[in-house]
């Protein structure tokens, strides 16, 4: 006859294991030591007698034990084995518990490193994760809820670093989506938080786009009393307008001076694709002037450090991120006036205003990626010659600005397609 809670509570231990049946194979085993354990006796599809451990009483009450018996019967009816299903579920739960946010984040970082992401990108990732790991690191990633992520974001937001909070949400989401892709999570709670934190005000990097003012900047660079490498780097930023990190970490082997081409490897470009820049005559002259200074090493713009307090030695790392911006500040160009990255906006604005070159060629020169894969493949051959002509025109134009001469060439625009 079926068991009752009162009968279970009053059942006493004997000298051997006592088995009380509830029906349908569900049994309560009472050990000589007084423990009360639920067991389910059943036969598998092959007719073999088996037992499934359900758990101890009273942690699992009579109603719960019957529910688990019925679930096991349902598995049997569908051709499964309750014991095997229980082991698989337990293993899955253990794996989920082991897949903490910290573990998955480390795997995600390793994946990015194998894909060739720049060291600066990985360093920034580590920095962002440092805000999340104290609260989320030990949590199974499949159990992390939106409110937990929001609590982390609120801590950063409260410090007024809104852009950091925005990027942190994206980084946490990227780690969780990697867990989803590797079958260790089912959903991304960060998608519900897009409007939950204060949006940072969009501020564009400062850039001089007036031709006359830009000529003044070029003259200031010419008169700068700083390291020859810093002066050369500023001049090349104006001539070639790469991203600052692409220039400061440049190596001599990337420059084909005979063919006037600088090839930036994909590991250092934003789009992770090699980018070729045609070198005008003025850029070649600057690079040749640097050869006696840094040409014996790998880096074009190595940092300098002190050696024993006397003399200077070339350090095995490039100039720092702040070197170029610091030089601009010493020249009197504050953060709100112009930045190293601003040379790109200056070139984009003035080249487009000239009307001499197609917007596609200018975009290609800036290494902006076309969303159309076919157009990307076409762009290299279609615009290279135009980019070569544009590079020399731009360098000559900067010479005129530097001298305070003609600043706008009003010749009819030439269409290139």
C-alpha positions, -999 to 999 in steps of 0.1 A, spaced: 0 0 0 12 36 -6 33 53 20 23 83 41 45 110 56 35 98 90 45 62 83 78 74 70 85 96 100 76 68 124 95 40 106 124 27 128 157 11 117 163 -26 121 193 -48 122 194 -49 84 182 -26 56 144 -23 57 126 -16 24 92 2 24 74 2 -10 53 31 -22 43 14 -55 55 17 -91 90 6 -80 95 35 -56 111 23 -23 123 39 9 154 21 23 160 25 60 196 15 70 206 1 104 222 35 111 188 52 107 193 68 73 163 69 50 171 68 13 148 68 -18 154 41 -44 136 33 -77 136 -3 -89 129 -7 -126 138 -28 -157 155 -13 -187 145 -19 -223 164 -51 -223 146 -64 -192 176 -60 -169 168 -52 -133 183 -18 -122 180 6 -93 182 44 -94 192 64 -63 168 93 -59 182 109 -27 177 110 11 146 117 31 136 143 44 157 164 20 135 148 -7 100 144 6 74 119 -4 57 141 -31 91 149 -47 101 113 -47 69 103 -65 74 131 -90 109 118 -98 95 82 -101 70 95 -126 98 113 -145 118 81 -146 88 62 -159 84 88 -187 120 83 -197 115 45 -198 84 49 -219 104 69 -245 130 41 -246 156 58 -224 173 46 -192 166 67 -161 201 59 -145 219 69 -177 198 100 -180 206 109 -143 244 104 -149 243 126 -180 223 153 -163 247 152 -133 277 154 -156 262 183 -175 255 202 -143 291 196 -131 304 209 -164 282 240 -162 294 247 -127 330 243 -139 324 267 -168 326 299 -148 328 333 -163 365 335 -155 372 302 -172 352 311 -204 368 346 -204 403 331 -204 393 308 -233 378 337 -252 410 358 -247 431 328 -259 410 325 -290 415 362 -299 452 358 -294 453 328 -318 434 349 -343 463 374 -342 446 403 -324 470 431 -315 486 431 -281 470 464 -274 436 449 -280 443 420 -256 456 444 -230 424 465 -233 404 433 -230 422 423 -198 416 458 -184 379 456 -191 376 421 -177 392 432 -145 360 451 -137 339 421 -142 359 392 -127 356 402 -90 318 398 -91 312 374 -120 344 354 -122 333 325 -100 298 323 -113 287 295 -137 283 315 -169 250 298 -177 235 311 -145 245 348 -148 215 370 -149 210 405 -163 207 421 -128 242 407 -119 258 422 -150 239 455 -143 254 457 -108 289 455 -123 281 481 -149 266 504 -123 298 504 -103 318 516 -133 290 540 -143 290 556 -108 326 567 -113 315 587 -144 334 565 -168 304 560 -191 324 549 -222 341 523 -201 307 510 -188 295 508 -224 325 488 -236 324 466 -205 288 456 -213 299 447 -248 329 427 -235 308 407 -210 284 400 -238 311 388 -261 323 363 -235 288 350 -228 281 347 -266 313 327 -269 299 304 -241 267 301 -261 286 291 -292 305 265 -272 273 250 -257 279 263 -222 251 290 -220 217 295 -236 212 332 -236 230 365 -234 216 387 -205 235 418 -217 212 423 -247 185 435 -222 209 461 -208 215 482 -239 195 511 -225 200 504 -188 231 525 -184 237 562 -192 249 565 -228 283 583 -231 283 616 -251 299 610 -285 330 631 -289 350 631 -321 388 633 -319 399 668 -323 413 677 -358 423 708 -377 405 709 -410 411 745 -420 439 746 -446 455 777 -433 455 765 -397 468 731 -408 497 749 -426 505 765 -392 506 731 -376 530 718 -402 553 748 -396 551 742 -359 562 706 -363 591 717 -385 603 739 -357 598 714 -329 629 708 -308 623 672 -299 636 637 -307 643 633 -344 621 601 -343 592 621 -328 595 649 -354 597 623 -382 567 605 -369 546 636 -368 556 645 -403 547 610 -415 513 612 -397 505 643 -417 518 628 -450 504 592 -447 476 596 -421 477 560 -408 463 551 -374 489 562 -347 495 527 -335 502 515 -370 529 541 -374 546 540 -340 550 502 -341 562 502 -377 592 480 -386 618 487 -413 610 454 -431 575 467 -439 589 495 -461 597 488 -497 615 520 -504 626 509 -539 589 506 -549 577 533 -526 552 511 -506 545 506 -469 527 474 -462 511 474 -427 506 438 -416 470 426 -408 480 419 -372 483 457 -366 454 471 -387 419 477 -373 403 455 -399 429 427 -395 438 429 -432 472 441 -446 470 477 -458 493 492 -484 502 529 -484 520 545 -514 549 566 -503 553 600 -519 588 615 -524 587 635 -492 579 604 -471 608 585 -487 631 614 -478 620 613 -442 625 576 -439 660 578 -455 669 605 -429 659 581 -402 680 552 -414 712 564 -397 694 568 -364 672 536 -362 679 516 -393 702 491 -374 672 479 -354 638 464 -363 617 494 -352 614 526 -372 604 545 -341 619 528 -311 615 543 -276 646 557 -259 657 549 -223 685 560 -201 716 538 -198 734 541 -164 725 578 -162 747 588 -192 740 585 -229 709 570 -244 702 536 -257 675 523 -281 649 504 -262 634 472 -278 599 487 -279 582 514 -299 575 550 -288 546 551 -263 510 560 -272 514 594 -256 546 604 -274 529 620 -304 500 636 -285 525 649 -259 546 665 -286 515 682 -300 507 696 -265 542 710 -262 537 727 -295 506 744 -281 479 721 -296 457 710 -268 435 680 -267 405 700 -279 425 714 -309 442 684 -325 454 649 -318 476 623 -334 445 605 -347 432 638 -359 456 638 -389 432 612 -405 402 636 -402 423 664 -415 434 644 -446 399 631 -452 383 665 -450 409 683 -472 412 656 -498 374 655 -502 372 692 -504 398 693 -532 374 675 -555 403 659 -573 399 623 -561 371 598 -559 356 593 -524 363 555 -528 400 561 -533 401 584 -502 382 558 -481 406 531 -493 436 554 -484 421 557 -449 418 519 -447 381 521 -441 365 487 -449 338 485 -476 310 463 -463 307 448 -498 332 419 -501 332 421 -539 339 459 -538 367 453 -513 384 428 -537 379 453 -566 392 483 -547 429 473 -545 434 472 -583 408 499 -592 421 526 -569 458 519 -565 471 541 -593 447 569 -582 460 565 -546 496 568 -558 488 600 -576 468 613 -546 497 605 -522 521 627 -542 495 654 -547 487 655 -510 524 657 -501 530 686 -525 498 702 -512 512 701 -476 544 717 -488 523 746 -502 503 749 -470 536 748 -450 549 777 -470 517 797 -466 510 796 -504 479 785 -523 457 765 -501 428 756 -525 433 743 -560 402 753 -580 409 731 -610 378 712 -622 373 679 -603 386 649 -621 363 618 -619 379 585 -613 360 553 -612 
